[in-house]
C-alpha cells in the first residue's frame, strides 16, 4: 500500500501521527512517524511504547535525564556536522557542547502499512536544510512463542548529496567508548535488577564495543514483572557492527554504524542494516537467551 500523507483513520482520540502494531491481537508497539519534539532533540520517528505480550512496557521516551532519547529509533550523532542524535554534540578537545546543529528525519511516503508491517521513505535534513540521506525503513512484527515476539527492523541509507558524506561517532572524535549511532533502544527506568547477556559473557564490559551474535537485557524484580529484550544482527554486514551497551545511569543498547573511525559514503552510496529484536516476558538466562536468538533467526 503506497500513500504519501497520513496512513489513514486511527483510533478515536489518538494523535494522527501514531500507528499501532499488533501481534496475536495485542497492541505491542506504537510508531510515532511524525514526532512533535523540540528541535534540540533531533526530531525523528520512533517506536514507543513497545510492550511484551503481557503488556509490560520495555521502552522509555524523552526521560528527564536524556530528553533526546526515544524508545527504538535510528539516530546518528554526527553526519557531516549535523547532530541527528539530539542533545549535546561532542567536540574534539572540548567535550559535549550545545550547538545549533540539529537535524531532523522527515517522513516522505508510505510504502506498506498494515497492523503487523510498516515501511516508509524518509529524508534526513541537515541543520542547514540540505538533504543528506534518503532512507527506506521497515518494521515487521511476528509472534515467536506464547510469551515472546520479534520486531524485524530494516534500514537502507543512501547518500543524497553529490559529495562524500562522513558519519562519525563521538569515539571517532576522541570520546573513548562512545561509539554510538545507528539502531538504538532506550530501555525503561530500571526498577529491578538488569543483567546484560551475550555469547561473550555476562555484564556490560563483556560485549560493549564488540561484535556478537546477540546481546540482551534481562530484568528481574521490575515493576509489573520480569522481561527480556534481545537484539541480534540478521545479515553479515550488520553482524560486523559493534554493540553499544549502557546499564549504569540508564539502560540502552545500540548497534553502531561506526565505532572509532569515520564511515564515509560516496555520492549515491547505500548501506543496509537489519536487526531482530525479541521482546519476551520473563527474565532469560544466558542459555534461554541463546535459544531465543536462534529461534528469531530461524523465523526471519
RAUR-V782994 format. One record per residue. N is the residue number from 1. RES is the residue in three letters. PHI is phi in degrees with one decimal (* if undefined). NEAR is the number of other ideal C-beta (glycine too) atoms within 10 Angstrom. D_CENTER is the distance of its C-alpha to the mean C-alpha in whole Angstrom. Layout:
N&RES&PHI&NEAR&D_CENTER + N&RES&PHI&NEAR&D_CENTER
This chain:
1&UNK&*&11&24 + 2&UNK&-117.9&11&24 + 3&UNK&-137.2&13&24 + 4&UNK&-110.8&10&24 + 5&UNK&-108.1&10&23 + 6&UNK&-65.0&14&22 + 7&UNK&-75.2&19&22 + 8&UNK&117.8&11&25 + 9&UNK&-58.5&8&26 + 10&UNK&-115.6&14&24 + 11&UNK&-81.5&9&25 + 12&UNK&-54.0&5&28 + 13&UNK&86.8&5&27 + 14&UNK&-95.7&12&23 + 15&UNK&-56.2&12&22 + 16&UNK&-70.8&13&22 + 17&UNK&-96.6&16&19 + 18&UNK&-120.4&16&17 + 19&UNK&-115.7&25&17 + 20&UNK&-95.1&13&17 + 21&UNK&-114.4&22&16 + 22&UNK&-131.5&14&19 + 23&UNK&-135.8&21&20 + 24&UNK&51.4&12&23 + 25&UNK&64.0&6&24 + 26&UNK&-113.7&14&22 + 27&UNK&-77.6&14&19 + 28&UNK&-111.1&22&16 + 29&UNK&-162.4&25&13 + 30&UNK&-115.9&21&14 + 31&UNK&-104.6&22&12 + 32&UNK&-90.9&21&13 + 33&UNK&-89.6&23&14 + 34&UNK&-134.9&15&16 + 35&UNK&-69.8&22&15 + 36&UNK&-106.9&8&18 + 37&UNK&-126.1&18&17 + 38&UNK&-63.7&12&19 + 39&UNK&-54.8&12&19 + 40&UNK&-69.8&17&18 + 41&UNK&-98.2&20&15 + 42&UNK&52.4&27&14 + 43&UNK&-50.7&23&14 + 44&UNK&-159.4&25&11 + 45&UNK&-64.5&24&10 + 46&UNK&-156.1&25&8 + 47&UNK&-98.8&25&8 + 48&UNK&-173.2&23&11 + 49&UNK&-76.6&17&13 + 50&UNK&-109.3&27&12 + 51&UNK&-128.4&21&15 + 52&UNK&-72.8&23&17 + 53&UNK&-64.0&19&20 + 54&UNK&-85.6&14&22 + 55&UNK&100.3&13&20 + 56&UNK&-78.7&20&19 + 57&UNK&-77.1&16&16 + 58&UNK&-121.3&25&13 + 59&UNK&-133.5&24&11 + 60&UNK&-133.3&21&12 + 61&UNK&-139.8&21&12 + 62&UNK&60.2&18&14 + 63&UNK&-67.4&14&16 + 64&UNK&-56.4&5&19 + 65&UNK&-74.0&9&18 + 66&UNK&-144.6&16&15 + 67&UNK&-66.2&15&15 + 68&UNK&-94.9&22&13 + 69&UNK&-102.4&25&10 + 70&UNK&-135.9&27&9 + 71&UNK&44.2&25&7 + 72&UNK&-111.6&26&4 + 73&UNK&-147.9&27&4 + 74&UNK&-110.8&25&5 + 75&UNK&-147.9&22&7 + 76&UNK&-147.2&28&10 + 77&UNK&-77.9&26&13 + 78&UNK&-154.8&22&16 + 79&UNK&-121.6&24&17 + 80&UNK&53.9&21&21 + 81&UNK&90.9&15&21 + 82&UNK&-95.9&24&19 + 83&UNK&-91.3&26&16 + 84&UNK&-103.8&27&13 + 85&UNK&-100.3&26&11 + 86&UNK&98.3&26&14 + 87&UNK&76.4&16&16 + 88&UNK&-76.5&16&19 + 89&UNK&-107.9&22&19 + 90&UNK&-78.9&21&20 + 91&UNK&-109.1&14&24 + 92&UNK&-56.7&11&25 + 93&UNK&80.7&6&29 + 94&UNK&-125.6&10&28 + 95&UNK&113.4&12&24 + 96&UNK&-65.7&13&22 + 97&UNK&-147.3&10&24 + 98&UNK&-78.9&11&23 + 99&UNK&-124.9&14&23 + 100&UNK&-89.7&9&24 + 101&UNK&-137.9&17&21 + 102&UNK&-85.0&22&18 + 103&UNK&-102.9&28&17 + 104&UNK&-148.9&21&15 + 105&UNK&-107.7&24&14 + 106&UNK&-119.6&15&16 + 107&UNK&-60.1&20&17 + 108&UNK&-112.8&14&19 + 109&UNK&-159.3&13&20 + 110&UNK&-79.0&20&19 + 111&UNK&-103.8&16&20 + 112&UNK&-153.4&14&20 + 113&UNK&-154.1&17&20 + 114&UNK&-133.6&14&21 + 115&UNK&-71.8&13&20 + 116&UNK&-123.9&15&18 + 117&UNK&-139.5&16&17 + 118&UNK&-136.6&23&15 + 119&UNK&-150.2&18&15 + 120&UNK&-153.0&24&16 + 121&UNK&-104.8&17&16 + 122&UNK&-139.1&22&15 + 123&UNK&-119.8&15&17 + 124&UNK&-93.4&25&16 + 125&UNK&-103.2&19&19 + 126&UNK&-73.2&21&20 + 127&UNK&-64.5&19&22 + 128&UNK&-96.3&11&25 + 129&UNK&70.8&8&24 + 130&UNK&-81.6&13&24 + 131&UNK&-79.3&12&21 + 132&UNK&-98.2&24&19 + 133&UNK&-132.8&27&17 + 134&UNK&-102.5&17&17 + 135&UNK&-132.5&19&14 + 136&UNK&-116.3&18&15 + 137&UNK&-124.4&21&11 + 138&UNK&-142.3&16&12 + 139&UNK&-131.8&22&11 + 140&UNK&-138.3&18&14 + 141&UNK&-113.0&22&15 + 142&UNK&-152.1&15&18 + 143&UNK&-70.5&16&20 + 144&UNK&-107.9&19&20 + 145&UNK&-162.1&13&23 + 146&UNK&-70.2&8&25 + 147&UNK&-123.8&15&22 + 148&UNK&-146.1&22&19 + 149&UNK&-139.2&27&17 + 150&UNK&-117.9&25&14 + 151&UNK&-105.3&24&11 + 152&UNK&-99.7&18&11 + 153&UNK&-117.1&20&9 + 154&UNK&-125.1&17&10 + 155&UNK&-137.0&20&10 + 156&UNK&-122.3&16&14 + 157&UNK&-112.3&26&14 + 158&UNK&-126.9&17&18 + 159&UNK&-61.6&22&20 + 160&UNK&-95.5&19&22 + 161&UNK&-100.4&15&24 + 162&UNK&-96.3&8&27 + 163&UNK&-133.6&10&27 + 164&UNK&-57.5&12&25 + 165&UNK&-119.2&21&21 + 166&UNK&-102.9&15&20 + 167&UNK&-110.5&24&17 + 168&UNK&-129.1&24&17 + 169&UNK&-104.3&28&15 + 170&UNK&-58.3&24&18 + 171&UNK&-62.5&23&19 + 172&UNK&-69.7&22&20 + 173&UNK&-105.1&18&22 + 174&UNK&111.0&14&24 + 175&UNK&-88.4&18&21 + 176&UNK&-60.2&9&21 + 177&UNK&84.6&14&18 + 178&UNK&-95.6&21&16 + 179&UNK&-90.3&26&14 + 180&UNK&-84.6&27&11 + 181&UNK&138.3&28&9 + 182&UNK&129.7&26&7 + 183&UNK&-65.8&24&3 + 184&UNK&-145.0&22&3 + 185&UNK&-112.2&24&5 + 186&UNK&-98.9&24&8 + 187&UNK&-75.9&23&11 + 188&UNK&-73.7&24&14 + 189&UNK&-57.2&11&17 + 190&UNK&-80.9&16&19 + 191&UNK&-114.3&11&22 + 192&UNK&-129.4&15&23 + 193&UNK&-109.7&12&23 + 194&UNK&-111.0&21&19 + 195&UNK&-114.2&18&20 + 196&UNK&-92.3&22&17 + 197&UNK&-119.9&27&18 + 198&UNK&-167.3&25&18 + 199&UNK&-64.4&14&21 + 200&UNK&-86.7&16&22 + 201&UNK&140.1&13&23 + 202&UNK&-107.1&14&22 + 203&UNK&103.8&14&21 + 204&UNK&-59.2&18&18 + 205&UNK&-61.4&12&21 + 206&UNK&-70.2&16&21 + 207&UNK&-122.9&24&18 + 208&UNK&-60.0&20&16 + 209&UNK&83.4&18&17 + 210&UNK&-122.6&15&18 + 211&UNK&-86.9&17&17 + 212&UNK&-157.0&20&17 + 213&UNK&-65.3&14&17 + 214&UNK&-167.8&23&15 + 215&UNK&-147.1&27&14 + 216&UNK&-147.2&26&14 + 217&UNK&-115.0&26&15 + 218&UNK&-117.9&24&18 + 219&UNK&-108.8&26&19 + 220&UNK&-120.0&14&23 + 221&UNK&72.5&11&25 + 222&UNK&-78.3&18&22 + 223&UNK&-63.5&12&23 + 224&UNK&96.7&14&24 + 225&UNK&143.2&16&23 + 226&UNK&-90.7&19&22 + 227&UNK&-155.2&28&18 + 228&UNK&-139.5&27&16 + 229&UNK&-123.8&26&12 + 230&UNK&-122.6&26&12 + 231&UNK&-125.4&26&10 + 232&UNK&-145.9&25&12 + 233&UNK&-68.8&22&13 + 234&UNK&-115.0&18&14 + 235&UNK&-150.3&13&16 + 236&UNK&-65.3&8&18 + 237&UNK&-65.1&12&17 + 238&UNK&-64.5&22&13 + 239&UNK&-64.0&15&15 + 240&UNK&-82.1&9&17 + 241&UNK&-70.6&20&14 + 242&UNK&-92.2&23&14 + 243&UNK&-91.5&25&12 + 244&UNK&-102.9&25&11 + 245&UNK&-132.4&24&12 + 246&UNK&-133.3&18&14 + 247&UNK&-147.9&17&16 + 248&UNK&-94.3&7&19 + 249&UNK&-87.0&9&19 + 250&UNK&-154.4&16&15 + 251&UNK&-107.1&22&13 + 252&UNK&-156.4&18&10 + 253&UNK&-138.3&26&8 + 254&UNK&-139.5&25&7 + 255&UNK&-103.4&26&8 + 256&UNK&-89.6&23&10 + 257&UNK&-62.5&24&12 + 258&UNK&-150.7&22&15 + 259&UNK&-103.5&21&16 + 260&UNK&-109.2&19&20 + 261&UNK&-130.3&11&21 + 262&UNK&-63.6&12&20 + 263&UNK&-106.2&19&19 + 264&UNK&-110.6&14&21 + 265&UNK&-98.6&22&21 + 266&UNK&-69.3&10&24 + 267&UNK&-53.9&12&25 + 268&UNK&79.3&11&24 + 269&UNK&-70.5&12&22 + 270&UNK&-121.5&14&19 + 271&UNK&-124.8&17&16 + 272&UNK&-120.9&13&14 + 273&UNK&-135.8&20&11 + 274&UNK&-143.1&21&11 + 275&UNK&-122.7&23&9 + 276&UNK&-104.3&23&11 + 277&UNK&-119.2&25&10 + 278&UNK&-104.0&24&13 + 279&UNK&-113.1&26&14 + 280&UNK&-132.0&27&17 + 281&UNK&-78.0&19&20 + 282&UNK&90.4&17&22 + 283&UNK&-91.5&23&21 + 284&UNK&-77.5&25&21 + 285&UNK&-91.1&14&23 + 286&UNK&-58.7&14&23 + 287&UNK&-67.2&9&25 + 288&UNK&-72.5&17&23 + 289&UNK&-65.9&25&20 + 290&UNK&-61.0&18&21 + 291&UNK&-66.9&11&23 + 292&UNK&-62.5&24&19 + 293&UNK&-61.6&24&18 + 294&UNK&-65.3&13&21 + 295&UNK&-65.6&15&21 + 296&UNK&-64.9&24&18 + 297&UNK&-64.3&16&18 + 298&UNK&-68.3&8&22 + 299&UNK&-86.3&12&21 + 300&UNK&-70.3&14&18
